[in-house]
Amino acid sequence: MNTVAIFGVGLIGGSFALALRKAGFSGRIVGVSSPGTIRRALELGVIDEGRAARDAAAEADLIYLSQPILQIADSLAELNGWVRPEALITDAGSTKTLIADRAATAISRCQFLGGHPMAGRERRGVEAAEAHLFQGRPYVLTPRSEAALHTPLAREFANWIRRIGACAIILSPEEHDRIVAFTSHLPQLVSTALAAMLADRTEPKSGVFGPALADSTRLALSSFDIWGDILASNKDPIREALRHYIATLQEFSKVLETQSMRNHFESGARFAGQLREPH
């Protein structure tokens, strides 16, 4: 792998470039983004040069799509006419089924292997990129077949995932989307719902609150520019997760003064403790 083209040099794409360099990648890293982002990425040493999409795709051994989900789908529709047969296309989209389906119909000249690095920050843009962003974090790969993991390009890419410190997990696109609806999308909506509910109420304006409110609404700082595509592309699994969460809240409202509430607290505390244990 000599040339990597990163489409979308923001937090994730920029961090992937920095992580590759830190892990020993000595080839060329090309960026495809807006002119302002390319200028800043060059100033920060995140990429070696900026190129037009067609030119970058025609030269790259690895094409890394780290744009918003619907833009990734649009890019796939264009890339097939530009790529080299020896290239690998991957993506960093937060939902996988829509992207995998689009790739299956759009990409025929080279291999596509979907991916999702489970890492991020509230800050966006190339200025927030960090070389260690993926260290110790799950990196999900979503092949449509087992054989897709065993091509030379896929093996090399999986090796780079290990070298940047991430932990590869293999799931189907559909199973990935069902899981993240509970583990990623639901926490975001819970935080946003709490913040939205309190936004116009007088109680928070009193100043009578502790760290719990800030902690619980941290994810509400996330931008809808990112989350709009996630919600639109994973509606049914997210609705399933919301149904389960709403049912739990309704159960809470019925058992506030009973032993059942103690059981809920103890069960929740066990889970929260396990979540924070080092792996």
C-alpha positions in Angstrom: 0.0 0.0 0.0 1.8 3.1 -1.3 -0.9 5.8 -1.7 -3.9 6.4 0.5 -6.7 8.8 -0.6 -8.8 10.2 2.2 -12.2 11.5 1.1 -13.3 13.9 4.0 -10.3 15.1 5.9 -12.1 15.9 9.2 -11.9 14.4 12.6 -12.0 10.7 11.6 -10.2 11.0 8.2 -7.6 13.3 9.6 -7.0 11.0 12.6 -6.7 8.0 10.4 -4.0 9.8 8.4 -2.1 10.8 11.5 -2.5 7.3 13.0 -1.1 5.7 9.8 1.9 8.0 10.0 2.5 7.3 13.7 2.2 3.5 12.9 5.0 3.7 10.3 3.2 4.3 7.0 5.8 5.8 4.7 3.7 6.2 1.5 1.7 9.2 0.2 -1.5 10.4 1.9 -3.8 12.4 -0.4 -6.8 14.4 0.8 -10.1 15.1 -1.0 -12.1 17.8 0.8 -13.1 21.4 0.5 -10.3 23.9 -0.4 -10.3 25.4 3.2 -10.0 22.0 4.8 -7.2 20.9 2.4 -5.2 24.1 3.3 -5.6 23.5 7.0 -4.8 19.8 6.7 -1.6 20.7 4.8 -0.6 23.3 7.4 -1.1 20.7 10.2 0.9 18.0 8.3 -2.1 15.7 8.2 -1.9 15.0 4.4 0.9 15.3 1.8 -1.3 16.9 -0.9 -4.8 17.7 -1.9 -6.3 16.3 -5.1 -9.5 16.3 -7.0 -11.6 13.2 -6.3 -11.1 11.7 -9.8 -7.3 12.1 -9.7 -7.0 10.8 -6.1 -9.2 7.7 -6.8 -7.2 6.9 -9.9 -3.9 6.8 -8.0 -4.9 5.3 -4.7 -4.2 1.8 -3.3 -6.6 2.5 -0.5 -9.6 4.9 -0.7 -10.9 5.9 2.7 -14.3 7.5 2.7 -14.8 9.4 5.9 -17.6 11.7 4.8 -21.2 11.9 6.1 -23.1 8.7 5.4 -25.2 9.9 2.5 -22.2 11.6 0.9 -20.3 8.3 1.2 -23.2 6.6 -0.7 -23.0 9.3 -3.4 -19.2 8.9 -3.6 -19.5 5.2 -4.2 -21.8 5.9 -7.2 -18.9 7.9 -8.8 -15.8 6.0 -7.8 -16.2 2.8 -9.9 -15.3 4.6 -13.1 -12.1 6.0 -11.6 -10.5 3.4 -9.4 -7.7 1.0 -10.2 -8.7 -2.7 -10.1 -6.0 -3.3 -7.5 -7.4 -0.8 -5.1 -9.5 -1.3 -1.9 -12.3 1.1 -1.0 -13.4 1.3 2.6 -15.4 3.7 4.6 -15.9 5.0 8.2 -19.6 5.5 8.2 -21.6 5.1 11.4 -24.2 2.9 9.8 -23.4 0.1 7.4 -26.4 -1.5 5.6 -27.2 1.5 3.3 -23.5 1.8 2.4 -22.9 -1.9 1.9 -26.0 -2.1 -0.4 -24.9 0.9 -2.4 -21.4 -0.5 -2.8 -22.8 -3.9 -3.9 -24.5 -2.2 -6.8 -22.0 0.6 -7.6 -18.5 -1.0 -7.2 -17.5 -3.7 -9.7 -13.9 -2.8 -10.7 -12.3 -3.2 -7.3 -13.0 -4.5 -3.8 -15.1 -2.7 -1.2 -14.9 -3.5 2.6 -17.1 -1.5 4.9 -15.8 -0.3 8.3 -16.7 1.8 11.3 -14.1 3.0 13.8 -15.9 3.4 17.1 -14.1 6.5 18.2 -14.9 10.2 18.2 -15.0 13.5 20.0 -17.5 16.3 20.4 -15.2 18.6 18.4 -15.2 18.3 14.6 -12.9 19.1 11.8 -9.3 18.4 10.9 -8.1 20.6 13.8 -9.6 18.0 16.2 -7.7 15.1 14.6 -5.5 13.0 16.8 -3.1 10.2 16.0 -4.2 8.1 19.0 -7.9 8.5 18.5 -8.4 4.8 17.6 -6.1 3.3 20.2 -7.9 0.7 22.2 -11.2 1.3 20.4 -13.3 -1.2 18.4 -13.0 -1.0 14.7 -15.8 -2.9 13.0 -15.4 -4.4 9.6 -18.6 -5.4 7.8 -17.8 -7.7 4.8 -20.7 -9.2 2.9 -18.8 -12.5 2.8 -16.1 -14.3 4.7 -14.0 -14.4 1.6 -13.8 -10.6 1.5 -11.6 -10.6 4.6 -9.0 -12.9 3.0 -7.9 -10.9 -0.1 -4.4 -9.5 0.1 -5.7 -5.9 0.3 -8.2 -6.7 3.0 -5.5 -8.5 5.1 -3.1 -5.5 4.7 -5.8 -3.1 5.7 -6.7 -5.2 8.8 -3.0 -5.2 9.7 -3.0 -1.4 9.6 -6.0 -1.4 11.9 -4.1 -3.4 14.4 -1.0 -1.2 14.0 -2.9 2.0 14.7 -4.0 0.4 18.0 -7.6 -0.5 17.2 -9.4 -3.8 17.8 -11.0 -5.3 14.8 -14.5 -6.8 15.2 -16.3 -8.6 12.3 -20.0 -8.1 11.9 -22.5 -8.2 9.0 -23.8 -4.7 8.1 -27.2 -5.5 9.5 -25.9 -6.8 12.8 -23.7 -3.8 13.1 -26.6 -1.4 12.6 -28.8 -3.3 15.1 -26.1 -3.2 17.8 -25.1 0.4 17.4 -28.7 1.5 17.6 -28.6 0.4 21.2 -25.0 1.2 22.1 -24.4 4.4 20.2 -27.5 5.9 18.7 -29.8 5.4 21.8 -27.3 7.1 24.2 -27.2 10.1 21.8 -30.9 10.4 21.7 -31.3 10.0 25.4 -28.9 12.9 26.0 -30.5 15.0 23.3 -34.0 14.3 24.6 -33.0 15.3 28.2 -31.4 18.5 27.0 -34.3 19.4 24.7 -36.9 18.7 27.4 -35.0 21.0 29.9 -34.2 23.7 27.4 -37.3 25.7 27.9 -38.0 24.8 31.5 -37.2 27.2 34.4 -35.6 24.7 36.7 -32.2 24.6 35.2 -32.2 28.4 34.9 -32.2 28.5 38.7 -28.6 27.3 38.8 -29.6 24.5 41.1 -27.9 21.5 39.5 -24.7 19.5 39.9 -22.3 17.7 37.6 -24.9 15.0 36.8 -26.8 17.3 34.4 -23.6 18.3 32.5 -22.5 14.7 32.3 -25.9 13.5 31.1 -26.2 16.2 28.4 -22.6 16.0 27.1 -23.7 14.1 23.9 -26.4 16.7 23.2 -23.5 18.9 22.1 -23.2 16.7 19.0 -24.1 18.2 15.6 -27.3 17.2 13.7 -25.2 17.7 10.5 -23.6 14.3 11.5 -26.5 12.7 13.2 -29.2 13.5 10.6 -27.7 11.0 8.2 -27.3 8.4 11.0 -30.9 8.6 12.0 -32.2 8.6 8.4 -30.1 5.5 7.5 -30.9 3.4 10.6 -34.5 4.2 11.4 -35.9 0.7 12.2 -33.2 -0.4 14.6 -33.3 2.9 16.3 -37.0 2.7 16.8 -36.6 -0.7 18.3 -34.0 0.6 20.7 -36.3 3.5 21.7 -39.2 1.2 22.3 -37.1 -0.8 24.8 -35.9 2.3 26.5 -39.3 3.9 26.7 -40.7 0.6 28.2 -38.0 0.8 30.9 -38.8 4.4 31.7 -42.5 3.5 32.0 -41.5 0.6 34.3 -39.6 3.1 36.4 -42.6 5.3 36.8 -44.6 2.4 38.3 -42.0 1.1 40.8 -40.3 4.2 42.2 -41.0 3.2 45.8 -40.6 -0.6 45.6 -37.9 -3.2 45.8 -38.0 -3.5 42.0 -36.4 0.0 41.8 -33.5 -1.2 44.0 -33.1 -4.1 41.6 -33.0 -1.7 38.6 -30.4 0.5 40.4 -28.2 -2.6 41.2 -28.5 -4.0 37.7 -27.6 -0.6 36.2 -24.7 -0.1 38.5 -23.3 -3.5 37.7 -23.5 -2.8 34.0 -22.0 0.7 34.4 -19.1 -0.8 36.4 -18.4 -3.5 33.8 -18.4 -0.8 31.1 -15.6 1.0 32.9 -13.4 -2.0 33.6 -10.2 -2.0 31.5 -10.2 -4.6 28.7 
